[in-house]
Amino acid sequence: MPDMPTPALPGSLAGAARAVVSAADPREKARLAAAASQAWFARALSLGTISTRGSMPDRPGRPAKPDLLPPRAMPRRATQGLKGRIALLHSLAHIELNAIDMTWDLIGRFIHVPMPQSYYDNWVQVGFEEAKHFGLLSARLADLDAAYGDLPAHDGLWQAAQATGEVLLARLAVVPLVLEARGLDVSPSLIEKLTAAGDTASAGIIDIIYRDEKRHVAFGAKWFRFLCEREGLMPEPTFHRLVRTHFRGPIKPPFNDKARSEAGLVPGFYKPLVATGHTP
């Protein structure tokens, strides 16, 4: 049976962002993210306009599997043993699939906010890299005779996106500067444990993700500060207020202070939030 023709990419970045988030098949979502990135950097897309409520989907397109269950129902992840390692890689693939959607939703949902072209250059690059990460993890799962969708997953990451859907500063505070920054904390030990277990292939993929995430957090810090300066706000207290309002749960140590600081996220941003266990 011949392959079905792939849909044409919309002619604007706004339309491309909507297409990426709406796509239900993960491979198609990743393909559209890569195609949109290539077209944007070739300057073949206009910016476009998405300025009315409802122009971006409330929920991203998703396949029938995985089943979405509460976090407490997730399979046990581990670096030792095939079953636990598959659960770990499946969980990471789910995170990266959500990261594709959250990045392209950030682009499309807030495209009416006047921002420099370099802002879009940065986030389109992030959107491309999140799709690359999902592809690498999917291929590694296939190496282990597994696939994304084989195990359940949870919906907490998209809930964080929904909670920050009205204010760009809040989205920048929660997604790159809380959620992605957490990846900087946990990745080095995960790489070390996988390497010690002899799984250098998985360790190498997580090392790629870790290096890319440093840049993603740096973009978040840069544009968070840019908006604060434009609006006459002090960055650190503004970050504290937005995280306490829009993020459910505590900010948990230990922190990779070195990697965070290299990305522009200094301790004054996150350490005052540790003891609060803040809940909106």
KAGICOR-V296486 format. One record per residue. SS is DSSP state (~ for helix, > for strand, _ for the rest). PHI is phi in radians with two decimals (none if undefined). OMEGA is omega in whole degrees, 0 to 359 (* if undefined). Layout:
BEGIN
ss=SS phi=PHI omega=OMEGA
ss=SS phi=PHI omega=OMEGA
END
This chain:
BEGIN
ss=_ phi=none omega=182
ss=_ phi=-1.20 omega=177
ss=_ phi=-1.13 omega=174
ss=_ phi=-1.25 omega=178
ss=_ phi=-1.10 omega=179
ss=_ phi=-1.39 omega=181
ss=_ phi=-1.09 omega=178
ss=_ phi=-1.20 omega=178
ss=_ phi=-1.30 omega=176
ss=_ phi=-0.99 omega=186
ss=_ phi=-1.49 omega=179
ss=> phi=-2.26 omega=177
ss=~ phi=-1.12 omega=178
ss=~ phi=-1.05 omega=179
ss=~ phi=-1.16 omega=179
ss=~ phi=-1.13 omega=179
ss=~ phi=-1.07 omega=178
ss=~ phi=-1.12 omega=180
ss=~ phi=-1.11 omega=180
ss=~ phi=-1.09 omega=184
ss=~ phi=-1.15 omega=183
ss=~ phi=-1.33 omega=185
ss=_ phi=-1.06 omega=183
ss=_ phi=-1.53 omega=182
ss=_ phi=-1.40 omega=184
ss=~ phi=-1.02 omega=179
ss=~ phi=-1.17 omega=177
ss=~ phi=-1.19 omega=178
ss=~ phi=-1.04 omega=180
ss=~ phi=-1.14 omega=179
ss=~ phi=-1.10 omega=180
ss=~ phi=-1.13 omega=178
ss=~ phi=-1.09 omega=179
ss=~ phi=-1.16 omega=181
ss=~ phi=-1.15 omega=179
ss=~ phi=-1.12 omega=179
ss=~ phi=-1.10 omega=180
ss=~ phi=-1.08 omega=181
ss=~ phi=-1.16 omega=180
ss=~ phi=-1.13 omega=183
ss=~ phi=-1.28 omega=171
ss=_ phi=-1.43 omega=182
ss=_ phi=1.02 omega=178
ss=_ phi=-1.72 omega=177
ss=_ phi=-2.03 omega=167
ss=> phi=-1.35 omega=177
ss=_ phi=-1.25 omega=181
ss=_ phi=1.34 omega=183
ss=_ phi=-2.43 omega=165
ss=_ phi=-2.25 omega=188
ss=_ phi=-2.25 omega=183
ss=_ phi=-1.90 omega=179
ss=_ phi=-0.98 omega=179
ss=_ phi=1.66 omega=180
ss=_ phi=-1.24 omega=171
ss=_ phi=-1.74 omega=182
ss=_ phi=-1.14 omega=177
ss=_ phi=-1.19 omega=178
ss=_ phi=-2.30 omega=178
ss=_ phi=-1.29 omega=171
ss=_ phi=-1.11 omega=182
ss=_ phi=-2.49 omega=174
ss=_ phi=-1.28 omega=179
ss=_ phi=-1.10 omega=176
ss=_ phi=-2.07 omega=14
ss=_ phi=-1.47 omega=169
ss=_ phi=-1.14 omega=178
ss=> phi=-1.71 omega=184
ss=_ phi=-2.16 omega=176
ss=_ phi=-1.07 omega=180
ss=~ phi=-0.94 omega=182
ss=~ phi=-1.19 omega=181
ss=~ phi=-1.67 omega=182
ss=_ phi=-1.28 omega=176
ss=_ phi=-1.09 omega=181
ss=_ phi=-1.24 omega=179
ss=_ phi=-1.68 omega=181
ss=_ phi=-2.75 omega=175
ss=_ phi=-1.60 omega=178
ss=_ phi=-1.78 omega=176
ss=_ phi=1.52 omega=185
ss=~ phi=-1.11 omega=184
ss=~ phi=-1.08 omega=180
ss=~ phi=-1.17 omega=180
ss=~ phi=-1.22 omega=176
ss=~ phi=-1.09 omega=178
ss=~ phi=-1.07 omega=178
ss=~ phi=-1.10 omega=181
ss=~ phi=-1.15 omega=178
ss=~ phi=-1.12 omega=178
ss=~ phi=-1.08 omega=179
ss=~ phi=-1.15 omega=177
ss=~ phi=-1.09 omega=178
ss=~ phi=-1.13 omega=176
ss=~ phi=-1.05 omega=182
ss=~ phi=-1.21 omega=175
ss=~ phi=-1.11 omega=176
ss=~ phi=-1.11 omega=180
ss=~ phi=-1.15 omega=174
ss=~ phi=-1.00 omega=184
ss=~ phi=-1.13 omega=182
ss=~ phi=-1.15 omega=179
ss=~ phi=-1.23 omega=182
ss=~ phi=-1.26 omega=173
ss=~ phi=-1.17 omega=176
ss=~ phi=-1.01 omega=180
ss=~ phi=-1.11 omega=186
ss=~ phi=-1.33 omega=186
ss=~ phi=-1.17 omega=185
ss=_ phi=-1.96 omega=185
ss=_ phi=-1.24 omega=177
ss=_ phi=-1.37 omega=178
ss=_ phi=-1.37 omega=181
ss=_ phi=-1.09 omega=180
ss=_ phi=-2.47 omega=178
ss=_ phi=-1.12 omega=178
ss=~ phi=-1.04 omega=181
ss=~ phi=-1.11 omega=174
ss=~ phi=-1.06 omega=179
ss=~ phi=-1.18 omega=176
ss=~ phi=-0.99 omega=181
ss=~ phi=-1.11 omega=186
ss=~ phi=-1.34 omega=173
ss=~ phi=-1.14 omega=175
ss=~ phi=-1.06 omega=177
ss=~ phi=-1.07 omega=180
ss=~ phi=-1.07 omega=175
ss=~ phi=-1.15 omega=183
ss=~ phi=-1.21 omega=177
ss=~ phi=-1.12 omega=177
ss=~ phi=-1.14 omega=176
ss=~ phi=-1.05 omega=181
ss=~ phi=-1.07 omega=180
ss=~ phi=-1.08 omega=179
ss=~ phi=-1.12 omega=179
ss=~ phi=-1.11 omega=180
ss=~ phi=-1.20 omega=178
ss=~ phi=-1.11 omega=179
ss=~ phi=-1.14 omega=178
ss=~ phi=-1.18 omega=175
ss=~ phi=-1.04 omega=179
ss=~ phi=-1.09 omega=176
ss=~ phi=-1.01 omega=183
ss=_ phi=-1.74 omega=180
ss=_ phi=1.03 omega=178
ss=_ phi=-2.34 omega=181
ss=_ phi=-2.68 omega=174
ss=_ phi=-1.07 omega=184
ss=_ phi=1.87 omega=180
ss=_ phi=-1.20 omega=183
ss=_ phi=-2.09 omega=177
ss=_ phi=-1.23 omega=177
ss=> phi=-2.51 omega=179
ss=_ phi=-2.11 omega=191
ss=_ phi=-1.90 omega=187
ss=~ phi=-1.10 omega=183
ss=~ phi=-1.17 omega=180
ss=~ phi=-1.17 omega=175
ss=~ phi=-1.07 omega=176
ss=~ phi=-1.15 omega=177
ss=~ phi=-1.15 omega=179
ss=~ phi=-1.08 omega=182
ss=~ phi=-1.22 omega=182
ss=_ phi=-2.09 omega=186
ss=_ phi=-1.38 omega=184
ss=_ phi=-1.80 omega=190
ss=_ phi=-2.30 omega=181
ss=~ phi=-1.06 omega=179
ss=~ phi=-1.03 omega=179
ss=~ phi=-1.18 omega=179
ss=~ phi=-1.11 omega=179
ss=~ phi=-1.15 omega=179
ss=~ phi=-1.14 omega=190
ss=~ phi=-1.49 omega=188
ss=~ phi=-1.36 omega=180
ss=~ phi=-1.28 omega=191
ss=~ phi=-1.63 omega=171
ss=~ phi=-2.01 omega=187
ss=~ phi=-1.24 omega=180
ss=~ phi=-1.23 omega=178
ss=~ phi=-1.08 omega=177
ss=~ phi=-1.10 omega=176
ss=~ phi=-1.08 omega=177
ss=~ phi=-1.16 omega=182
ss=~ phi=-1.31 omega=190
ss=~ phi=-1.68 omega=188
ss=~ phi=-1.14 omega=183
ss=~ phi=-1.01 omega=180
ss=~ phi=-1.20 omega=178
ss=~ phi=-1.16 omega=177
ss=~ phi=-1.06 omega=181
ss=~ phi=-1.10 omega=182
ss=~ phi=-1.19 omega=179
ss=~ phi=-1.16 omega=178
ss=~ phi=-1.11 omega=179
ss=~ phi=-1.11 omega=179
ss=_ phi=-1.44 omega=178
ss=_ phi=1.56 omega=181
ss=_ phi=-1.69 omega=181
ss=~ phi=-1.22 omega=179
ss=~ phi=-1.13 omega=178
ss=~ phi=-1.16 omega=179
ss=~ phi=-1.04 omega=180
ss=~ phi=-1.12 omega=178
ss=~ phi=-1.14 omega=181
ss=~ phi=-1.16 omega=175
ss=~ phi=-1.13 omega=176
ss=~ phi=-1.06 omega=180
ss=~ phi=-1.07 omega=181
ss=~ phi=-1.05 omega=181
ss=~ phi=-1.14 omega=177
ss=~ phi=-1.18 omega=182
ss=~ phi=-1.13 omega=175
ss=~ phi=-1.01 omega=179
ss=~ phi=-1.19 omega=180
ss=~ phi=-1.10 omega=178
ss=~ phi=-1.12 omega=178
ss=~ phi=-1.09 omega=176
ss=~ phi=-1.08 omega=179
ss=~ phi=-1.05 omega=180
ss=~ phi=-1.13 omega=181
ss=~ phi=-1.07 omega=185
ss=~ phi=-1.37 omega=172
ss=~ phi=-1.11 omega=179
ss=~ phi=-1.13 omega=179
ss=~ phi=-1.02 omega=181
ss=~ phi=-1.19 omega=177
ss=~ phi=-1.04 omega=180
ss=~ phi=-1.10 omega=181
ss=~ phi=-1.13 omega=182
ss=~ phi=-1.70 omega=178
ss=_ phi=1.21 omega=183
ss=_ phi=-1.94 omega=174
ss=_ phi=-1.43 omega=189
ss=~ phi=-1.03 omega=187
ss=~ phi=-1.17 omega=178
ss=~ phi=-1.12 omega=177
ss=~ phi=-1.15 omega=176
ss=~ phi=-1.05 omega=180
ss=~ phi=-1.02 omega=181
ss=~ phi=-1.12 omega=183
ss=~ phi=-1.20 omega=180
ss=~ phi=-1.17 omega=178
ss=~ phi=-1.09 omega=182
ss=~ phi=-1.45 omega=193
ss=~ phi=-1.94 omega=182
ss=_ phi=-2.03 omega=182
ss=_ phi=-1.66 omega=179
ss=_ phi=2.04 omega=183
ss=_ phi=-1.45 omega=168
ss=_ phi=-1.59 omega=193
ss=_ phi=-1.83 omega=168
ss=_ phi=-1.35 omega=4
ss=_ phi=-1.35 omega=181
ss=_ phi=-1.94 omega=171
ss=_ phi=-1.56 omega=187
ss=~ phi=-1.02 omega=182
ss=~ phi=-1.11 omega=181
ss=~ phi=-1.15 omega=178
ss=~ phi=-1.10 omega=180
ss=~ phi=-1.14 omega=177
ss=~ phi=-1.06 omega=179
ss=_ phi=-1.55 omega=179
ss=_ phi=1.57 omega=180
ss=_ phi=-1.86 omega=186
ss=_ phi=-1.43 omega=185
ss=~ phi=-0.99 omega=179
ss=~ phi=-1.05 omega=176
ss=~ phi=-1.31 omega=194
ss=~ phi=-1.83 omega=185
ss=~ phi=-1.18 omega=176
ss=~ phi=-1.13 omega=181
ss=~ phi=-1.59 omega=189
ss=_ phi=-1.11 omega=189
ss=_ phi=-1.42 omega=189
ss=_ phi=-1.36 omega=187
ss=_ phi=0.94 omega=191
ss=_ phi=-1.04 omega=174
ss=_ phi=-2.36 omega=181
ss=_ phi=-1.00 omega=*
END
